[in-house]
Structures are given as structure tokens and as C-alpha cells.
Amino acid sequence: MNGDLEVSAKNLARTLGVKAVETAGQSQARRWTGYEFGGTSPFGTRTTLPIHAHDEIAELEEIYINGGRRGYLVKIRTVDLQRVLDPRFDDLAV
């Protein structure tokens, strides 16, 4: 999600074809990803997870994304993000 926007739970649920979604709790997020809560990166997770991204991100040349620690951001070209993570792009903003 763009840093100045918030994820719409309704839009994400619609995208996933379910009634509702909720944020994973701290312990569950750590079990799935191996990362400390607040420092979660989509790269190198313990469990292979589907990646969903706001559609506007696909239009950007490069983005900054969490690198696995709180406050640690890495710059990546969007084409590389797409190649490595194969995210699904949808309108996910509130």
C-alpha cells in the first residue's frame, strides 16, 4: 500500500472473495513471516504468502518497501518486485 493510504478491509475481502478480513495478530504474523511485528517484509518469509498490492504501485518506476526491520526500507524497481513476488494488483485503498 502507498505510505499515505490505508488498506480497505472491504476491498481486500472483495478481492479475495471472502466476507471479511482482519489483520493478523502479532504472534501469528511472526509465525507466518519470521519477522518482528512492525518490521514485516514480503521477502524471505517462513511461509509462502500471497502478496496483494494497491494498483497504483504497478504504475511507479520504483518503490521503498520494508526490509525486515522497523524503520529499514529498501528501494526496489517495481518490475523487480513483480518478477520476484508476483503480487496481485487491485484497488485496495480506503
C-alpha positions as CSV (number, residue, x, y, z in Angstrom):
1,M,0.0,0.0,0.0
2,N,1.2,3.5,-0.7
3,G,2.5,5.0,2.6
4,D,-0.1,7.8,2.6
5,L,-3.1,5.5,2.2
6,E,-4.7,2.7,4.2
7,V,-5.9,-0.7,3.2
8,S,-9.6,-1.1,2.8
9,A,-10.6,-4.3,4.5
10,K,-13.8,-4.4,2.4
11,N,-11.9,-4.0,-0.9
12,L,-9.3,-6.7,0.2
13,A,-12.1,-9.1,1.2
14,R,-13.8,-8.5,-2.1
15,T,-10.6,-9.2,-4.0
16,L,-10.1,-12.4,-2.0
17,G,-13.7,-13.5,-2.5
18,V,-14.5,-13.7,1.2
19,K,-16.9,-11.9,3.6
20,A,-14.3,-10.2,5.8
21,V,-10.6,-10.0,6.5
22,E,-8.8,-9.0,9.7
23,T,-5.2,-8.0,10.5
24,A,-3.1,-10.9,11.8
25,G,-2.1,-10.6,15.4
26,Q,1.5,-10.1,16.5
27,S,2.2,-13.7,17.3
28,Q,0.5,-15.1,14.2
29,A,2.3,-12.6,11.9
30,R,5.7,-13.6,13.4
31,R,4.9,-17.4,13.0
32,W,4.0,-16.8,9.3
33,T,6.8,-14.5,8.4
34,G,9.6,-14.8,11.0
35,Y,9.7,-11.0,11.3
36,E,9.1,-8.8,14.3
37,F,5.7,-7.1,14.2
38,G,6.1,-3.7,12.5
39,G,9.1,-4.9,10.6
40,T,7.4,-7.3,8.3
41,S,8.8,-7.7,4.8
42,P,7.2,-9.6,1.9
43,F,10.7,-11.1,1.2
44,G,12.1,-14.2,2.9
45,T,9.0,-15.1,4.8
46,R,8.8,-18.5,6.6
47,T,5.6,-19.3,4.9
48,T,4.8,-18.6,1.3
49,L,2.1,-16.0,1.4
50,P,0.1,-14.4,-1.4
51,I,1.1,-10.8,-2.0
52,H,-1.6,-8.2,-2.7
53,A,-0.6,-4.6,-3.6
54,H,-2.6,-1.4,-4.4
55,D,-2.9,-1.0,-8.1
56,E,-1.2,2.5,-8.2
57,I,2.1,0.8,-7.2
58,A,2.2,-1.0,-10.5
59,E,2.4,2.4,-12.2
60,L,5.5,3.5,-10.3
61,E,9.1,3.0,-11.5
62,E,10.4,2.2,-8.1
63,I,9.2,2.0,-4.5
64,Y,10.5,1.8,-1.0
65,I,9.5,-1.4,0.9
66,N,10.1,-2.8,4.4
67,G,13.4,-4.6,4.5
68,G,12.7,-6.7,7.5
69,R,13.2,-4.4,10.5
70,R,11.3,-1.5,11.8
71,G,12.4,1.7,10.0
72,Y,14.5,-0.2,7.5
73,L,13.4,0.5,4.0
74,V,14.9,-0.7,0.7
75,K,14.4,0.8,-2.7
76,I,13.3,-1.7,-5.4
77,R,12.2,-1.3,-9.0
78,T,8.6,-2.2,-9.4
79,V,9.4,-4.6,-12.3
80,D,11.7,-6.5,-10.0
81,L,9.1,-6.6,-7.3
82,Q,6.7,-8.0,-9.8
83,R,9.2,-10.6,-11.0
84,V,10.2,-11.8,-7.5
85,L,6.9,-11.6,-5.6
86,D,4.3,-11.8,-8.4
87,P,1.8,-9.6,-6.5
88,R,-1.8,-9.2,-7.4
89,F,-2.6,-5.6,-8.0
90,D,-6.1,-4.3,-7.0
91,D,-7.8,-1.2,-5.8
92,L,-7.2,-1.8,-2.0
93,A,-7.3,1.8,-0.7
94,V,-9.9,3.2,1.7
